[in-house]
């Protein structure tokens, strides 16, 4: 094993983890207490004690949300003009994620019953969210969003448009797809994610392909597919060990697999150069090397 190349791959992961997170978003208001009470009451959050700078005639509250981000509500005597409610350059809206479509519907009706303006009714949007839109006491646009419910099932109607996202060589896919189980995630009757797992000798298996439609990425679908394999498929097939391989140019999958209990066991330098006729590029990096990972199920 080339440990120098393996260390280089790990350094990519560490760099990826150091990406900054959103700390807070701030809004000016002329009705500080009303705005504070709105976000605390309807989104079940907490705020700090009011901060006041008497010299600058400035006051503010921080409303804390799960995940570490906060909403700062601010008031200053010289800032009193309010923009008309129309599209403009600058902050467009604030979005809050709920757990289900039913929660979005019920929260929307709560706002309606208490006299708040419903800007748009609950609906499925083109970017993959189920959402409605309301206006807060100052007229700021607030989205109530959730990820659409998805179903997971096996298929023999192979979604090549998805499979090719993870493996750009159809001939390579055809070498394993017909002897593997292909599991699909479907949202609103559209295939949005796929995972392919193949039984190996004895009680071993290998995940051959994992892909998510680009419009549905970063919504937890890849994790749900991996969890389906780890929690359901391995038991149904009496599997003790599962392998998965990935390139060093994609730190996101490497992080996900480790979070799910997969360990790096081997490293294959220049695998993608040797086995694919065209260069593969991800995140501005040529995919050259393959990392082999495995998880043992007791």
N, C-alpha and C positions, 0 to 999 in steps of 0.2 A: 504493500500500500504506500502511495506517495503522500506522506504526512504533511509535507510543505504545501502541496496543493489543497489538502484537506483543511489545513489551518487557514489558507486563503479563503476557502469557502465559508468557514466559520466567521471570519472577519467581515464578510459581506452581510451575514446575518446580524452581527452586532451593530454594524452601521445602520442597517434597516431599523433596528429597535430604538435607535437614538433619535428617530424622527420626532419633531415637536408635536405637541398636542394643543388643541384649542383651549385657552385658559378661560376667556370670558368674552361675551358680547355686551355692548352697552347701548342704552337708549336714553335720550333726553325726554323729559316729561315736565308738564306744568302741574301735574296732580300726582305727586310722589306717593302719597299714602294709598291712593286708589289703585295705582298701578302695582304697588307692592302687594296689596291684599289680593288683587286679581291673580297674580302668578302663584302666590302662596296657597290660596284657596283652591283654585281649579286644577292645579298641577301637583298638589300635595307636597309642596316643597317647604324649605325653611329659609329664613333670611337672617342676616346678622343684625346687630343693633345699628341704628342710623348713624352714619358718619356725617358730621357737619364741620365745615370750614367757614367760620363766621367772617373772616377777612375777605374771602372770595365769594361769600354768599352762595356757597355750594353745599348740597346735601346729596347723599346717595345710600342705596341699599344694595347688597349683593344677595341674589337668590341662588342657592346652591342646587345643582342637579347631579344625579348619579353619573359616574364616569369622570367627574372632576371639573367639568365646565360650569361656569356661573353666568348669570344674567345680571348686569349692573343697571339699576334704574337710577338716573341722575336728574337733579334739578338745580338750575341756577337762575337768578333773577333776570339776567339780561338775555336769556335764551327763551323766547316765548312764541316765536313763529312756528307754525305747523304746515308741512307740505300738504298739498291736495292729494287725495288718495288716487294716484295714478302711477304708472310705471315711470321710474326715474333711475338715474345712475346712483348707486349707493346700496345700502342695505335693502334687500327685497322682502325677506320674510324670515321668521323663526320657525323651525319645525320641531315638533315633539313626537317621539316614537311611542306608540302604544302597543299592547301585546297582541291585539287581534282586530279584525274588521268589526266585530261586534262592539268592542270598546270604542272604536272611532265613531260608530253610529250613535252609541249612547252618549258619548261626550258631546257630540254635535247637537243632539237633542237637548242636552242640559243647557248648553249655551243659548240655544234658541228659546227655551222656556224662560230663561232669565233675562231675555231682552237684548242679547248681543247679536250683532249682524253676522249672518252666515254668508260669506263671500262666494263660496262654491260648495255644492252638496257632495256627500261622500261618493267617490268614484275611483276607478282604476286608471292610473295615469300611464303615459307612454314610457316613463322611466322606471316602471315596475312597482310603484307604490300604490297602495290603497289609501286615499286621503280625502280630507275635507279641509276647508279653509274658513277661518273666522277672523274677526277684527277685535283687537283688545280695546280697552277704554280710550286709548289715544288714537285708534284707527290703524295701528301697526298690524300687518298681516301675520297671522299665526296658522301654521299648518299642523293638522293632526294626522299623523301617518302611521302606517303599519306595513310590514311585508306581507304580501298575499300568501294565503295558505297554499302549501305545496303537497303533492302526493308523491310517494316513492313506490315504484314497482318495476319488476323485471320486464324486459322487452326483447323481441327478436327483430323488431323494426329499427334497425341500427341507425342512430342519428349522426350520420357522417359529418354534417355541418358542425356539430359539437365535438365529435371525436377528433377532427382535424385541428381543432384549437390547441389541443394538448400534444398531438402527434401529427405533424404536417405531411407525413408520408402514408398515403392510402395503402400502398402495398404492405407496409409494416403493420398497419392496423388489421388488414385481412389475414395476416399470418396468425393472429391470436383471437380475433373477435369471434370466430365460429366455434371455438373450443372453450369459450369463457361465458360467464354470466354478465349480462349487460343490464345495469340498473339505472333507471331514468327518474329524474324529478320533473314533475309537470306542474305548471302554474297556469290557471285559466286556459287549459287544454293546449298549452304550448310547452314543448320540451325546453327546459332551461338549464339542466345539468345532467351529467352522465358519469358513471363510474363503471369500469370493466374490471372484473376480478377472475383470475384463472386458477383452478386447482392444479397443484403441482404433485410431485410424487409424495406418497405417504400422507401426512396430515398437514402439509404446507400449502400455501397459496400465494399468489402475487397479484397486486393491483397493477394493471397494465395501462390504464388510462383514467384520468380524472379531469373533467373540463366543465366550465360554467359559461353560459352565454354572457358576453361582455356587458349587456344591459342589466344583468342580475348579479354581477360580481360584487364582492364585499358586502353580501347580505347573509352570510352564514350557510349558503347552500353546499359548498364544498365540505364544510364541517359536518353537516347533516348526512351527506353521502358517506363520509368516512365513518361516522358513528353508526350508520346502518350496517356497514360491513363489520365493524368491530363488535357491535352489540347483538346483532341478529344473524347476519349471514354466517359468521364463523361457527355459531352454535348449531345452526341448521345443517352445516356441512362437516361438523366434527373437526374443525381446523384448529391446530395448536399454534402455528406460526404463520405470520403474514409478512411478506416483503413488499416494499414499494421503492421505486427509483425515481429520482428527479434530477434536474440539472442545477448546477451551481449559480446560474444566472437568475434564478427566481427565488429570492429569500423568503417570500411569503409562504409557499408550500413547505419549505424546510421548517419554518417555525410552526406551522400548523401540525405537521406530522410529529414533531417532538412534543408539542402540547398534548397530543393524543397518545403518547407513550411509545413512539417509535424511536429507536436508537440507530445512530450511524454505525454500520458494521464494515463497510468497505467503500472504496473509492476507485473509480474507473477513469483514468485520465484520457482525454480526447475521444471518449466514446461517441459523442455526437458528430465529430468530424469523420470518424471511421465509418459510421453506419448510415449517414444521411448524405444524399448527393448535393444538397444545397445548404449553405450556412443558416443556422437558426439564431435569431436575435431576440432578446428579451430585455426590457429595461435599458436599452442602449448597450447591452453587453452580449457578445457572441457566446452562445451556449456551447461549451466544449466538453465539459467534464460531467460525469454522472456520479451521484451519491446513492449508495445502496443502503436502505434502512430496513429494520425489521422490528416486529413486536411479537412477544411470546404471550400466549393466552394460557393461563393455568386452569 
